[in-house]
């Protein structure tokens, strides 16, 4: 076994999410990173070569693809003797929604904030709609924190422009619970280890690069989509968010984006 093979297998182990990695969700991350554009296709053979090093069996992949087709995320068809898979319009739209947050290297933290408070009654529905449709952070059942100017059409809510004077520990814990703090630290350490231990003469194949990118993006996605974009004062002591982001993108920069032609060429 070559030094590169050892590094690749060790890297797969280090980057695999220890928190119940679901195959269907992993495939969503794969397509979101490698094949999000209209017309992008990944063959069944390429998908197998990318997924198998992660220890995922073909039966599990077939079940996951079946679920994604049933849920409207992916479509599959035949191209000669091979199967090909691609995101549906719905799948591309869902991926596009989160892409800016996942791939933003240096997110700008808004300067203006406001708080909305709902009566525990009809106003709850207005607040719930805003939480679903806009970039709001729930502080409690009837309270939400948002950035930018006050929203329109919220006359049934109490609205305040806000400046953080005091952020108590209970709010920091609610925004960044212990499992998120641990996931962020673990990903930071894993990405740093893979980068530092890569042999100088390593030339991973397109499928190996795709596998590592998929694992990295999948795990980062699970962190960053739970990671609120707030000023530093809102985070608990020891929060590793900035360091984690740095290590994720430092590693991603070494994993050159493989073309679909390269991934599909053996089919």
Secondary structure, 3 states (H helix, E strand, C coil): CCHHHHHHHHHHHHHCCCCCCCHHHHHHHHHHHHCCCCCCCEEHHHHHHHHHCCCCCHHHHHHHHHHHHHCCCEEEEEECCEEEEEECHHHHHHHHHHHHHHCCCCCCCCCCEEEEEECCCCHHHHHHHHHHHCCEEEEECCEEEEECCCCCCCCCEEEEEECCCCCCHHHHHHHCCHHHHHHHHHHHHHHHHHHHCCCCCCCCCHHHHHHHHHHHHHHHHHHHCCCCCCCHHHCCCCCCHHHHHHHHHHHHHHCCCCCHHHHHCCC
